[in-house]
């Protein structure tokens, strides 16, 4: 088991990592991107309208995505990841047979299946030996 001093050390590491992440990844001043002008396309006029509308739509999407700040990076360095996962790598608990419902599923159901199959086999042997169900 972990002692109280180990738990406080782990909490201190987590707090330090959280503070580093919050200070390192603050959102910058966000400037609205310039809307790109649609290029002159050598298409018929009926086809140019949907293309121009699509170009305007992508500009709106890029404005929305630039306004949402990234709170954390997509990847973390391996050293930081191992620091954070150290506690979980040292936990030695089984992931099975923890509760009474696990005992029911792992013991009760197989016993019920074995008992019912033995009963059906015994009834079949009894009926065959006494000629019950025999076609004449």
Secondary structure, 3 states (H helix, E strand, C coil): CCCHHHHHHHHHHHHHHHHHHHHHCCCCCCCCCCCCCCCCCCCCHHHHHHHHHHHHHHHHHHHHHHHCCCCCCCCCCHHHHHHHHHHHHCCCCCCCCCCHHHHHHHHHHHHHHHHHHHHHHHHHHHHHHCCCCCCC
